[in-house]
Structure formats: C-alpha cells, structure tokens
Amino acid sequence: MKHFTTEEWVDFVNHVISSSQQEAMQKHLATGCKRCKETVSLWQRVSKTAGMEASYQPSAETVRLAKATFAITGMASRKRNLRALSRFSSTASCSQPSPDPVQS
C-alpha cells in the first residue's frame, strides 16, 4: 500500500492538488488506512484552527496592554537582540567576531 507524504496530505486538505491526485488519495483513504486517516484528520484540525485564528480580534484593552508592555520593554530587548544577532552573524560566517556595533 502506497502512503502519501505529509506534504501531499497538507495539499489535499488545502484543495491545491489535481483532481486525479485527489481521487487517488480519496481511494487510499477508502481502503481504511488508519495512518493516513489520522494524518488527514490532524491537518484538517490545523486548517480549521488557522481559519479561526485569522478572524480573531483581541479586545481594545488587550491591545492597549500589549502596546504598553512592548513600549516599556522594547528598547532594552531590541539592543540585546541586535547585539546577539551581530555576534551570531559574525560567528556563522566562521570569521573572527567583529567588535560589538551596538553600544550599551
């Protein structure tokens, strides 16, 4: 029995496959393949959750608190992130790290 890849099942759930591929995958599911039915079920739940997430609207109070929190902590963490990024970039290229460009 040929099993399909996760990527193929994701495309199946998202309806972005050819009709012949969809038919073959439907036939495979009709054979009772538990593994593939579970995979399809998982990706159907992911798709449903992603659809609900797109329509989520936080309350005005939640947005205000989030903005205030980022305003208070944003600059300090931004400097740390830039410093870490510059160190990562210099070590990722296998060269000697350059002096820290972000001054505290």
Long-range contacts (C-beta under 8 A, 24 or more apart in sequence): 1-28, 1-31, 1-33, 2-28, 3-28, 3-33, 3-35, 3-36, 4-28, 4-36, 6-39, 6-43, 9-36, 9-39, 9-40, 9-43, 10-43, 12-40, 12-43, 13-40, 13-43, 13-44, 13-46, 13-47, 14-47, 79-104
